[in-house]
Amino acid sequence: MKKKKQKSRLDDVIKAMRRGNREGQQEVLGPGFHSTNRIHRSKKTYTRKQKHKSDSDY
């Protein structure tokens, strides 16, 4: 019985830490999903979007 209580306390602590981390992240970055590791795109990667094109691409 004691092991079950200990495990549930540990789970509660982990859940509380994760919840606090999420809330802190949302305060800094705003609501929604934000990836922590972004892929570095090469400058040579083709994209048709105007906002990604530089003046030298024309």
Chimera marker file (.cmm) of the C-alpha trace (Angstrom):
<marker_set name="trace">
<marker id="1" x="0.000" y="0.000" z="0.000" r="1" g="1" b="0" radius="0.5"/>
<marker id="2" x="2.789" y="2.461" z="0.832" r="1" g="1" b="0" radius="0.5"/>
<marker id="3" x="4.429" y="1.993" z="-2.550" r="1" g="1" b="0" radius="0.5"/>
<marker id="4" x="1.190" y="2.889" z="-4.308" r="1" g="1" b="0" radius="0.5"/>
<marker id="5" x="0.869" y="6.130" z="-2.323" r="1" g="1" b="0" radius="0.5"/>
<marker id="6" x="4.504" y="6.993" z="-3.006" r="1" g="1" b="0" radius="0.5"/>
<marker id="7" x="4.072" y="6.390" z="-6.726" r="1" g="1" b="0" radius="0.5"/>
<marker id="8" x="0.918" y="8.488" z="-6.912" r="1" g="1" b="0" radius="0.5"/>
<marker id="9" x="2.679" y="11.342" z="-5.074" r="1" g="1" b="0" radius="0.5"/>
<marker id="10" x="5.554" y="11.143" z="-7.516" r="1" g="1" b="0" radius="0.5"/>
<marker id="11" x="3.129" y="11.186" z="-10.445" r="1" g="1" b="0" radius="0.5"/>
<marker id="12" x="1.371" y="14.218" z="-8.961" r="1" g="1" b="0" radius="0.5"/>
<marker id="13" x="4.673" y="16.053" z="-8.561" r="1" g="1" b="0" radius="0.5"/>
<marker id="14" x="5.661" y="15.311" z="-12.169" r="1" g="1" b="0" radius="0.5"/>
<marker id="15" x="2.257" y="16.424" z="-13.461" r="1" g="1" b="0" radius="0.5"/>
<marker id="16" x="2.424" y="19.642" z="-11.456" r="1" g="1" b="0" radius="0.5"/>
<marker id="17" x="5.916" y="20.410" z="-12.779" r="1" g="1" b="0" radius="0.5"/>
<marker id="18" x="4.836" y="19.818" z="-16.374" r="1" g="1" b="0" radius="0.5"/>
<marker id="19" x="1.740" y="21.983" z="-15.909" r="1" g="1" b="0" radius="0.5"/>
<marker id="20" x="3.861" y="24.787" z="-14.454" r="1" g="1" b="0" radius="0.5"/>
<marker id="21" x="6.333" y="24.506" z="-17.322" r="1" g="1" b="0" radius="0.5"/>
<marker id="22" x="3.525" y="24.710" z="-19.911" r="1" g="1" b="0" radius="0.5"/>
<marker id="23" x="1.993" y="27.739" z="-18.213" r="1" g="1" b="0" radius="0.5"/>
<marker id="24" x="5.364" y="29.479" z="-18.035" r="1" g="1" b="0" radius="0.5"/>
<marker id="25" x="5.996" y="28.772" z="-21.713" r="1" g="1" b="0" radius="0.5"/>
<marker id="26" x="2.606" y="30.169" z="-22.695" r="1" g="1" b="0" radius="0.5"/>
<marker id="27" x="3.264" y="33.362" z="-20.736" r="1" g="1" b="0" radius="0.5"/>
<marker id="28" x="6.538" y="33.909" z="-22.590" r="1" g="1" b="0" radius="0.5"/>
<marker id="29" x="5.650" y="32.678" z="-26.087" r="1" g="1" b="0" radius="0.5"/>
<marker id="30" x="1.874" y="33.123" z="-26.190" r="1" g="1" b="0" radius="0.5"/>
<marker id="31" x="-0.851" y="30.508" z="-26.534" r="1" g="1" b="0" radius="0.5"/>
<marker id="32" x="-0.613" y="27.550" z="-28.880" r="1" g="1" b="0" radius="0.5"/>
<marker id="33" x="2.081" y="25.078" z="-29.880" r="1" g="1" b="0" radius="0.5"/>
<marker id="34" x="5.719" y="26.181" z="-30.133" r="1" g="1" b="0" radius="0.5"/>
<marker id="35" x="8.372" y="23.711" z="-31.218" r="1" g="1" b="0" radius="0.5"/>
<marker id="36" x="11.540" y="23.685" z="-29.177" r="1" g="1" b="0" radius="0.5"/>
<marker id="37" x="13.832" y="22.404" z="-31.939" r="1" g="1" b="0" radius="0.5"/>
<marker id="38" x="13.387" y="23.955" z="-35.359" r="1" g="1" b="0" radius="0.5"/>
<marker id="39" x="14.978" y="22.598" z="-38.507" r="1" g="1" b="0" radius="0.5"/>
<marker id="40" x="17.560" y="24.944" z="-39.990" r="1" g="1" b="0" radius="0.5"/>
<marker id="41" x="16.595" y="25.608" z="-43.601" r="1" g="1" b="0" radius="0.5"/>
<marker id="42" x="19.235" y="26.354" z="-46.155" r="1" g="1" b="0" radius="0.5"/>
<marker id="43" x="19.087" y="29.785" z="-47.810" r="1" g="1" b="0" radius="0.5"/>
<marker id="44" x="19.006" y="27.941" z="-51.124" r="1" g="1" b="0" radius="0.5"/>
<marker id="45" x="15.777" y="26.103" z="-50.258" r="1" g="1" b="0" radius="0.5"/>
<marker id="46" x="13.151" y="27.001" z="-52.841" r="1" g="1" b="0" radius="0.5"/>
<marker id="47" x="10.006" y="28.725" z="-51.638" r="1" g="1" b="0" radius="0.5"/>
<marker id="48" x="7.369" y="30.602" z="-53.619" r="1" g="1" b="0" radius="0.5"/>
<marker id="49" x="6.276" y="32.805" z="-50.732" r="1" g="1" b="0" radius="0.5"/>
<marker id="50" x="7.157" y="36.470" z="-51.189" r="1" g="1" b="0" radius="0.5"/>
<marker id="51" x="7.988" y="36.969" z="-47.516" r="1" g="1" b="0" radius="0.5"/>
<marker id="52" x="10.787" y="34.381" z="-47.716" r="1" g="1" b="0" radius="0.5"/>
<marker id="53" x="12.405" y="35.804" z="-50.847" r="1" g="1" b="0" radius="0.5"/>
<marker id="54" x="15.243" y="38.259" z="-50.594" r="1" g="1" b="0" radius="0.5"/>
<marker id="55" x="15.997" y="41.024" z="-53.118" r="1" g="1" b="0" radius="0.5"/>
<marker id="56" x="18.891" y="39.032" z="-54.590" r="1" g="1" b="0" radius="0.5"/>
<marker id="57" x="16.558" y="36.154" z="-55.552" r="1" g="1" b="0" radius="0.5"/>
<marker id="58" x="14.953" y="38.056" z="-58.449" r="1" g="1" b="0" radius="0.5"/>
<link id1="1" id2="2" r="1" g="1" b="0" radius="0.2"/>
<link id1="2" id2="3" r="1" g="1" b="0" radius="0.2"/>
<link id1="3" id2="4" r="1" g="1" b="0" radius="0.2"/>
<link id1="4" id2="5" r="1" g="1" b="0" radius="0.2"/>
<link id1="5" id2="6" r="1" g="1" b="0" radius="0.2"/>
<link id1="6" id2="7" r="1" g="1" b="0" radius="0.2"/>
<link id1="7" id2="8" r="1" g="1" b="0" radius="0.2"/>
<link id1="8" id2="9" r="1" g="1" b="0" radius="0.2"/>
<link id1="9" id2="10" r="1" g="1" b="0" radius="0.2"/>
<link id1="10" id2="11" r="1" g="1" b="0" radius="0.2"/>
<link id1="11" id2="12" r="1" g="1" b="0" radius="0.2"/>
<link id1="12" id2="13" r="1" g="1" b="0" radius="0.2"/>
<link id1="13" id2="14" r="1" g="1" b="0" radius="0.2"/>
<link id1="14" id2="15" r="1" g="1" b="0" radius="0.2"/>
<link id1="15" id2="16" r="1" g="1" b="0" radius="0.2"/>
<link id1="16" id2="17" r="1" g="1" b="0" radius="0.2"/>
<link id1="17" id2="18" r="1" g="1" b="0" radius="0.2"/>
<link id1="18" id2="19" r="1" g="1" b="0" radius="0.2"/>
<link id1="19" id2="20" r="1" g="1" b="0" radius="0.2"/>
<link id1="20" id2="21" r="1" g="1" b="0" radius="0.2"/>
<link id1="21" id2="22" r="1" g="1" b="0" radius="0.2"/>
<link id1="22" id2="23" r="1" g="1" b="0" radius="0.2"/>
<link id1="23" id2="24" r="1" g="1" b="0" radius="0.2"/>
<link id1="24" id2="25" r="1" g="1" b="0" radius="0.2"/>
<link id1="25" id2="26" r="1" g="1" b="0" radius="0.2"/>
<link id1="26" id2="27" r="1" g="1" b="0" radius="0.2"/>
<link id1="27" id2="28" r="1" g="1" b="0" radius="0.2"/>
<link id1="28" id2="29" r="1" g="1" b="0" radius="0.2"/>
<link id1="29" id2="30" r="1" g="1" b="0" radius="0.2"/>
<link id1="30" id2="31" r="1" g="1" b="0" radius="0.2"/>
<link id1="31" id2="32" r="1" g="1" b="0" radius="0.2"/>
<link id1="32" id2="33" r="1" g="1" b="0" radius="0.2"/>
<link id1="33" id2="34" r="1" g="1" b="0" radius="0.2"/>
<link id1="34" id2="35" r="1" g="1" b="0" radius="0.2"/>
<link id1="35" id2="36" r="1" g="1" b="0" radius="0.2"/>
<link id1="36" id2="37" r="1" g="1" b="0" radius="0.2"/>
<link id1="37" id2="38" r="1" g="1" b="0" radius="0.2"/>
<link id1="38" id2="39" r="1" g="1" b="0" radius="0.2"/>
<link id1="39" id2="40" r="1" g="1" b="0" radius="0.2"/>
<link id1="40" id2="41" r="1" g="1" b="0" radius="0.2"/>
<link id1="41" id2="42" r="1" g="1" b="0" radius="0.2"/>
<link id1="42" id2="43" r="1" g="1" b="0" radius="0.2"/>
<link id1="43" id2="44" r="1" g="1" b="0" radius="0.2"/>
<link id1="44" id2="45" r="1" g="1" b="0" radius="0.2"/>
<link id1="45" id2="46" r="1" g="1" b="0" radius="0.2"/>
<link id1="46" id2="47" r="1" g="1" b="0" radius="0.2"/>
<link id1="47" id2="48" r="1" g="1" b="0" radius="0.2"/>
<link id1="48" id2="49" r="1" g="1" b="0" radius="0.2"/>
<link id1="49" id2="50" r="1" g="1" b="0" radius="0.2"/>
<link id1="50" id2="51" r="1" g="1" b="0" radius="0.2"/>
<link id1="51" id2="52" r="1" g="1" b="0" radius="0.2"/>
<link id1="52" id2="53" r="1" g="1" b="0" radius="0.2"/>
<link id1="53" id2="54" r="1" g="1" b="0" radius="0.2"/>
<link id1="54" id2="55" r="1" g="1" b="0" radius="0.2"/>
<link id1="55" id2="56" r="1" g="1" b="0" radius="0.2"/>
<link id1="56" id2="57" r="1" g="1" b="0" radius="0.2"/>
<link id1="57" id2="58" r="1" g="1" b="0" radius="0.2"/>
</marker_set>
